[in-house]
Amino acid sequence: MKKGGGGFGFVMAIVVLLIVMLLSAKAWNAVMPTAAQALAPPGTRQGAIRQVDDHGQTEVGKEIRSGTLPDLNKMLQNTDQHIKQVQEDSKKQD
């Protein structure tokens, strides 16, 4: 008996792999413009308006819109200040 595999199965595997790659490439090209627009920096988008709610913290909204992240030490100080303010207000209510 011959122990080697037949050539037909190998050819079919190559053909199936080629078809899958072709279909995934078509799907990738169809989605690529939307993905590129979603990752574009603020102000360069066409059609879509980026809206970030400030929730009372205008400096955070400005930093998010500019594409930079706020400083973590500054955020920690703001959080500590907010905790102290909440604690003081809760003591006043009691």
C-alpha positions as CSV (number, residue, x, y, z in Angstrom):
1,M,0.0,0.0,0.0
2,K,1.0,3.5,-0.7
3,K,1.5,5.6,2.5
4,G,1.6,9.0,0.8
5,G,-1.6,11.1,0.6
6,G,-3.4,11.8,-2.6
7,G,-2.8,15.0,-4.4
8,F,-6.6,15.7,-4.8
9,G,-7.1,16.4,-1.1
10,F,-4.1,18.7,-1.0
11,V,-5.3,20.7,-4.0
12,M,-8.8,21.0,-2.5
13,A,-7.4,22.3,0.8
14,I,-5.4,24.9,-1.2
15,V,-8.5,25.9,-3.2
16,V,-10.6,26.3,0.0
17,L,-7.9,28.3,1.7
18,L,-7.7,30.6,-1.3
19,I,-11.5,31.1,-1.4
20,V,-11.5,31.9,2.4
21,M,-8.7,34.4,1.9
22,L,-10.4,36.1,-1.0
23,L,-13.7,36.5,0.9
24,S,-12.0,37.9,4.0
25,A,-10.0,40.4,1.8
26,K,-13.3,41.6,0.3
27,A,-14.9,41.9,3.7
28,W,-11.8,43.8,5.0
29,N,-11.9,46.2,2.1
30,A,-15.6,46.8,2.7
31,V,-15.1,47.7,6.3
32,M,-11.8,49.6,6.1
33,P,-13.3,53.1,5.2
34,T,-15.5,53.0,8.3
35,A,-12.7,51.8,10.5
36,A,-10.4,54.5,9.2
37,Q,-13.0,57.2,9.9
38,A,-13.6,55.9,13.4
39,L,-9.9,56.1,14.2
40,A,-9.4,59.5,12.7
41,P,-8.4,62.3,15.0
42,P,-11.1,64.8,16.0
43,G,-11.8,67.5,13.5
44,T,-10.7,65.5,10.5
45,R,-13.8,63.4,10.3
46,Q,-16.2,63.9,7.4
47,G,-19.9,63.9,8.2
48,A,-19.8,62.7,11.8
49,I,-19.8,65.2,14.6
50,R,-18.0,64.1,17.7
51,Q,-19.8,65.1,20.9
52,V,-18.3,64.5,24.3
53,D,-20.4,65.5,27.3
54,D,-18.5,67.4,30.0
55,H,-20.7,66.5,33.0
56,G,-19.5,69.7,34.7
57,Q,-15.8,69.1,34.2
58,T,-14.9,71.2,31.2
59,E,-11.1,70.6,31.3
60,V,-11.6,66.9,31.0
61,G,-13.8,67.3,27.9
62,K,-11.3,69.6,26.3
63,E,-8.5,67.1,26.9
64,I,-10.5,64.3,25.4
65,R,-11.5,66.3,22.4
66,S,-7.8,67.3,21.8
67,G,-6.9,63.6,21.8
68,T,-4.8,63.7,24.9
69,L,-5.4,62.0,28.2
70,P,-5.6,63.9,31.5
71,D,-2.7,63.7,33.9
72,L,-3.3,60.9,36.4
73,N,-1.8,62.9,39.3
74,K,-4.2,65.7,38.5
75,M,-7.1,63.3,38.4
76,L,-6.1,61.9,41.7
77,Q,-6.0,65.4,43.3
78,N,-9.4,66.2,41.8
79,T,-10.8,63.0,43.1
80,D,-9.4,63.6,46.6
81,Q,-10.8,67.1,46.5
82,H,-14.2,65.8,45.5
83,I,-14.2,63.2,48.3
84,K,-13.4,65.9,50.8
85,Q,-16.2,68.1,49.5
86,V,-18.7,65.2,49.6
87,Q,-17.7,64.3,53.1
88,E,-18.0,68.0,54.3
89,D,-21.4,68.3,52.7
90,S,-22.6,65.0,54.3
91,K,-21.5,66.3,57.7
92,K,-23.5,69.5,57.1
93,Q,-26.6,67.5,56.3
94,D,-26.4,65.4,59.5
